[in-house]
């Protein structure tokens, strides 16, 4: 059973997100992890360069690449279900932790500790917090793309995500929102 870790990670491309909503274009967990990694990396650089932070952007990007890796076993549980009640949230968190441990079993013993730090990073790591922010920004990006394609199904989700993002105190998040977020969903001609 060992040595299948990376083939399992690659299967994240088969797990769709936003399953309870009509999508103009499906998004899978691998795509989401990539954009979350790009945004987490950017947030840390913005925080460091503009606001005096001392974050490791590369560490944040790596955490983000693996942040939903447990979903190879659990699938993507839609947000309204995951956060319906504290009991469901706690139960899902326990399932996620077991799935992360299961995933690590597919590595040779000599690599498990190193990958455990990325699959299940310490929540106290400052970069981890920025991955959570990037995760929300990636969801906003998806909403913007769907809305620009005429899919009003994502309007309420966008409003909810924006409310959450507005409550985040970090200036880098506000900077990203002001300078970059609205460009997602533009056509190529509008971008150039």
N, C-alpha and C positions, 0 to 999 in steps of 0.2 A: 504494500500500500504506500510505501514511501516514494518520494521523488515525483509525486504527481501534483505538488503544490502549484507550480506555474501553469500547468494545463487547467487546473481548477480556476485559477485567477483569470485565465483567458476566457473562461466560460461566462464571465460577467457580461460579455457582449450579447449573451442570449437572454438576459434578464431585463425586461422592460420596466421602465418607471412610469409613474402617472397612470397606473392601470385602471383607475376608476373614472378617468376623464377621457373625453374624445380628443384625440391628438391629430393635428394635420401631419405631423411627422413624429414617429415613435423615437423615444430616446432610451438608450440602454444604460446600464450601470457603468459599463466601461467608458462610454462617452462622458457621462456625468462625472466620473472620477477624474478624467483628464481635465475637463474644464475647471473642476474644483481645485485641482493641483495648480493649474495656471493662475487662477485667481488668488489662491492662498500664497503662492510665491510672490505675486504682484503686491498683495496687501502687506506682506512683511517688508518688501523693498520700500514701498511707500512709507510705511511706519518708520523704518530706519532712516531713510534719506530726508524725509520732510518733517518728521515729528520726533526725532531723537530716540527712536527705538533701538533695541539691541537684539533683534530676532535673527534666527537662522532661516533664511528663505528656502534653502534647499531641504532642510529638515521638514518644514511645513509642506513643501511639495510632495515629499515622500509619504508623510502621514496622510495627505489627501489622496494619493494614488491608491492607498490601501484602506481608506476610511470606511468603505462599504463592502469590504471583501467577504465578510460573513454572509452577505446576501447570496453568495454562490450556493449556500445551503438553505437559507431562509426565504429567498426571494425578497422583493422590495415590498414591504408592508406600507400601504398608503398612509400618509400623514393623518387624515381624519380617523383612521382606525387606531394607529399607533398612539395617538394622544387623546383618544376618547375618554379614558379615565386613568387615574394613577395606577390602578391595579393592572390594566392592560399594558401600560408603559413599563412598569416594573417587570412584568412577566416577559415582555419582549426583550428587555435589556438582558435578562437572565438567559434567554434563548440565544441572543446575539453573542454573549460571552462564551457560551458552550460551543457555538458555531465557530468562533475564532479559535478556540482551543482545538477543535476538531480539524480545522484547516491546517494548523501548525503541525498536526500529526503526520501530514503528508510531506514533511521535510526530513532530511537526514538529521539525526540527533545533534550533530555538530553545528547545524545552522539554525536550530529552533530558537535559541535565545536571541540571536541577532534579529530574526524576523519577528519575534514576539514584540520587540520594541516598536515595530512599524505597524503591525496588524492590530496590536492592542497597546497603543502608547499611553503613558501616564497622563491622566487628565490634567495634572498640575503643570505639564509642560506649557510654556507660554505660546509656543507655536500651535499647539492643539486647539487653543481658543480661536486662533485665526483660521484654522481649517473649518471650524464650526461656522464662522462668519462667511467663509468662502462657499460653504455648502448652501447657505441661505442665498448668497448672491448668485450661485449657479441656478438655483430654483427660480430666482427673479429673471435671470437671462432666458430660461426656458419659457417663462410666462410672456416676456417681451416678444420672443420669437413667435409664439403661438398667436398672440394678439395681433402682431403685424401681418400674420397670414389670414386674419379675419376670424379667428377662433375666439369668440367671446367667452367660451367655457372657462378660460383662464383668468378672467377679470377679477373674480372674488379671491382666487389664490394669490394673484399679484397684490391686491390690496392688503391681504393678511401678511404676506411676506414683507411688504414695504413697512408695515406697522412694526414688525419685529426688528427690521433693519434700522429703523429710526430710533429705536431704544438702545442701540449699541453705542457706547460712548467713544470708542476708538475713532480718532480723526481719519485714519486711513480708510475706514469703511465709508465714511461720509465723503471723502475725497473720491473714492472709486465710484460711488453713486453719482456724484456731481459731474465727473469727467468721463466716465466710460460706460456706465450701465445703459444709458439710452441708445447707444449705438448698436446694441444687439437687436437684431430684427430688421435692420436696414438692408436694403438690396445692395448688391455689389456696386451698382452705379451710384447709389446714395452714399456709400462708404467712401468711394474714390472721389 
